[in-house]
């Protein structure tokens, strides 16, 4: 009732930017700023503030709307990983403000532990990018970027929802002279005692998820200081989580007792500016992570500690007909665990150059050619050289069509678990290698007489991965990692974006892809079989209507059949999920109130993304933000 009164008495303020405006410039695909349509490979851009206003609360749910990207969700507060273009979670590089987040222990990033309130935008660059970013960018790169509000403000966030879900926190952004400080705090918790049905040969048994509760705190501080030549910034982020990890439900009497304790602290210092005709940036990132896994039923109490230090220097030039960027970076990694003997270390130094040649032939043909080359030297594996070439052509001046193509190589390095895990690690492992070709284009659709922006994006990709690392059984009790896998991943991606300002926006994608195991032609049980938990078909549709001060969003996602055995004999059925959210933005003087009510799994579907990891059905969530703007209204 209070929120309804606010809507009635508040002074309306129409937010005309709330219709999925795509950022005009992207950088992930080439490290050179350019328009999205001019890139040599597909790039998807997400505005996090818009998505949060549309009811997306987590990074995983935001990424689930990106074409070619499938989120492997083990349930509320559990592991969330991804498959990008049919590759594994370890074969996608995640970066935060240019610093790699992939854990050196297991190679993954758990999206549950990535706080959405610290991120301003996300860029997903589909396709290999080792020529620009080095290891692990086989399927692509997911780049998180932080930002600082330009205005002085205080914001308070409150939320509550199904199964004991609670969240509270806020943000303070202040300018003190030339220095701007942004402090962000958040606490989230839930019981997650949702009901589900366990099915076996005896029938369906009603059960309740037990031991999936969690408590997560995150704090971040960002300080920005402009100078005559550029700016400097310091980001400090800390995440603490204590969660139950009950695991697979194997029988009607199942009771999960495992818990996981996580801590991650990140510090990133950056300086950027200009020197004559050049732009430069220098950064140093440090990441400390700690994981403790406790399973009383089996007497387990294991821990993993890792520390990574990543310095980098970059110099760029923008001109015509040539733009270029070059850089040198390094990485010092240390790991310690009760599952490894002693402290393990890894050192790396790398350098890259990326160039773009821009040519106009009269008024009709516009061509951009891209060449990138990177060298990496590892203390454990020796050297790796990875090239990539790309082309973007606009063949007709009056037809808004861009055609693109790229070809390059990529690699992934073994993790500390692969190399040193007690009694099973294999120190003879080599890095995985891949070759990819990509073809596609962007067509800006005619806008007609109303103020619209629309584009159709399409791609075909072919990825050949060899020396893939897989843990294979030696006997009933022992599994060892080997360079054994050969994977062929091919597919097509189609995306559509439509904005009718300021009323309506539509964003959709469809992907059909095959990720096939071609390791051993003599083994008919696995040869030419689809990789487990990677659907052949998937799609998403996000529609937003923004009349007056209101905002309504509908989301529909589909995932096809997912096999969970390597011989493809067993599978999980396809599922389609629908969600709705309704929000508003009410301004009363210097105060803005922004309520958002969300309903997930609107039609109460029963489904699993991962076998024997039950998902909750229909859930509700109410979030309210109170923003106190200290600057004078403009």
MONOR-V172196 format. One record per helix or strand. SS is the DSSP state (h for helix, s for strand). FROM is the first residue (numbers start at 1). LEN is the number of residues. If there is no record, write none. Layout:
SS;FROM;LEN / SS;FROM;LEN
//
This chain:
h;2;8 / s;11;2 / s;26;1 / s;34;1 / h;36;3 / s;43;5 / h;48;6 / h;59;5 / s;69;5 / s;80;5 / h;89;3 / s;92;5 / s;99;2 / h;111;3 / h;116;3 / s;121;6 / h;130;4 / s;140;6 / s;153;9 / h;162;3 / s;166;11 / s;179;12 / s;195;6 / s;203;6 / s;214;13 / s;230;15 / s;259;17 / s;278;18 / h;296;3 / s;300;18 / s;322;16 / s;344;18 / s;365;14 / s;382;13 / s;401;12 / h;416;5 / s;432;13 / s;452;22 / s;479;22 / s;504;14 / s;529;2 / s;537;9 / s;550;10 / s;562;2 / s;571;2 / s;575;10 / s;586;3 / s;591;10 / s;619;11
//
